[in-house]
Structures are given as C-alpha cells and as structure tokens.
Amino acid sequence: MSEQYPVVDYEQGLARFLGNDNLYRKFLNKFLSDGSEAAFQDALKAGDLKQAEKDVHTLKGTAGNLSLLRLFHAADETVQALRSGCSGEELARLAARVAEEKALTCRKIQELLG
C-alpha cells in the first residue's frame, strides 16, 4: 500500500534534478496543472480502457520523475491492473485511489512551494 511511501520525496526529487532546487520547484509547480489524471478518469468514464491505460501510465511516469511516490505507486498498480484485464469494481477502487493520491500530492506540493 502506498501509505508506506512519502507523498513527495523532496531529496530524491532534487537529486533527479541534479540539485537544481529552482528547476525542481518549477516542475513541481507545473505538475499542479497536469491533466493526465483527469484524462485517465475521463477515459474510464467513456469506457476506453486502452486510453485510460495510456493516461495513467503518463501520470505514473511524471510522478516517478518528480519523486511523487504515493501517486507513482497508485498509478503503477492501476497500470498493472489494466494490463492484466482488470475492470469493474476493482478498477473503480484503483481509480478512486489515484484521484485521492493526486489531490493529496497537489496539496503537499502547494505546502512545499508556499
């Protein structure tokens, strides 16, 4: 479960940006308007599981690159479930978790950025 991970691993993220704090903060701020989670939810509602997988995979990659670890793990679990043919109730649970983690991540980023 993703609760074992920090929402934002700032030190790890900063290391990914070679210690450039301003650049890392710029990308964290940019993430606040990232639309891949909303696109994922829209694709699910439309029943387009292939597009939903692409969108949540994009979210996973972005979260991983920024060290947004809880969101990364929630998105990764969802990608794996979609690839294995998951649908219905389990997929709805995973989608809700991704939405919750995205909201939590955005709140944490706003706190970090002041």
C-alpha positions as CSV (number, residue, x, y, z in Angstrom):
1,M,0.0,0.0,0.0
2,S,1.2,3.5,-0.9
3,E,1.0,4.9,2.7
4,Q,4.4,3.5,3.4
5,Y,5.9,6.0,0.9
6,P,6.2,9.7,1.3
7,V,3.9,11.9,-0.7
8,V,6.8,13.8,-2.1
9,D,10.4,12.6,-1.6
10,Y,11.9,16.0,-1.9
11,E,15.6,14.9,-1.5
12,Q,15.2,12.2,-4.1
13,G,13.4,14.5,-6.5
14,L,16.0,17.2,-6.0
15,A,18.7,14.6,-6.8
16,R,16.9,13.8,-10.0
17,F,17.2,17.4,-10.9
18,L,21.0,17.4,-10.1
19,G,20.4,19.6,-7.0
20,N,18.8,22.4,-9.0
21,D,16.2,23.5,-6.5
22,N,14.7,26.2,-8.7
23,L,14.2,23.8,-11.6
24,Y,12.7,21.1,-9.4
25,R,10.3,23.6,-7.8
26,K,9.4,24.8,-11.3
27,F,8.4,21.3,-12.4
28,L,6.5,20.6,-9.1
29,N,4.5,23.8,-9.8
30,K,3.9,22.7,-13.4
31,F,2.6,19.4,-12.1
32,L,-0.2,21.2,-10.3
33,S,-1.9,21.7,-13.7
34,D,-1.0,18.3,-15.1
35,G,-4.1,16.9,-16.8
36,S,-3.2,13.2,-17.1
37,E,-5.2,12.1,-14.1
38,A,-8.3,13.9,-15.3
39,A,-7.8,12.4,-18.8
40,F,-7.5,9.0,-17.2
41,Q,-10.8,9.4,-15.3
42,D,-12.5,10.7,-18.4
43,A,-11.3,7.7,-20.5
44,L,-12.5,5.4,-17.8
45,K,-16.0,7.0,-17.8
46,A,-16.1,6.7,-21.6
47,G,-15.2,3.0,-21.3
48,D,-11.9,3.5,-23.3
49,L,-9.6,1.3,-21.2
50,K,-6.8,1.5,-23.7
51,Q,-6.7,5.3,-23.5
52,A,-7.2,5.1,-19.7
53,E,-4.1,2.9,-19.5
54,K,-2.1,5.4,-21.6
55,D,-3.2,8.3,-19.5
56,V,-2.5,6.6,-16.1
57,H,0.9,5.4,-17.5
58,T,1.7,9.0,-18.3
59,L,0.8,10.1,-14.8
60,K,2.9,7.3,-13.4
61,G,5.9,8.4,-15.4
62,T,5.5,12.1,-14.4
63,A,5.0,11.1,-10.7
64,G,8.1,8.9,-10.8
65,N,10.3,11.6,-12.4
66,L,9.2,14.1,-9.7
67,S,9.5,11.6,-6.8
68,L,5.8,11.8,-6.0
69,L,6.0,8.4,-4.6
70,R,2.5,7.6,-3.3
71,L,0.9,8.8,-6.5
72,F,3.5,6.8,-8.5
73,H,2.7,3.6,-6.7
74,A,-1.1,4.1,-7.0
75,A,-0.7,4.8,-10.7
76,D,1.6,1.8,-11.2
77,E,-0.8,-0.5,-9.5
78,T,-3.6,0.8,-11.8
79,V,-1.4,0.4,-14.9
80,Q,-0.7,-3.2,-13.9
81,A,-4.3,-3.9,-13.2
82,L,-5.4,-2.5,-16.6
83,R,-2.8,-4.5,-18.4
84,S,-4.0,-7.7,-16.7
85,G,-7.6,-7.1,-17.8
86,C,-9.0,-5.7,-14.6
87,S,-12.3,-3.9,-14.8
88,G,-15.4,-3.2,-12.8
89,E,-15.3,-2.7,-9.1
90,E,-11.6,-3.2,-8.7
91,L,-10.8,-0.7,-11.4
92,A,-13.2,1.8,-9.8
93,R,-11.4,1.3,-6.4
94,L,-8.0,1.9,-8.1
95,A,-9.2,5.0,-10.0
96,A,-10.6,6.5,-6.7
97,R,-7.2,5.8,-5.1
98,V,-5.4,7.5,-7.9
99,A,-7.7,10.5,-7.6
100,E,-7.1,10.7,-3.9
101,E,-3.4,10.4,-4.2
102,K,-3.3,13.1,-6.9
103,A,-5.3,15.5,-4.7
104,L,-3.1,14.8,-1.7
105,T,0.1,15.2,-3.8
106,C,-1.1,18.6,-5.1
107,R,-1.9,19.8,-1.6
108,K,1.6,18.7,-0.4
109,I,3.3,20.4,-3.3
110,Q,1.4,23.6,-2.6
111,E,2.6,23.4,1.0
112,L,6.2,22.8,-0.1
113,L,6.1,25.7,-2.6
114,G,4.5,28.0,-0.1
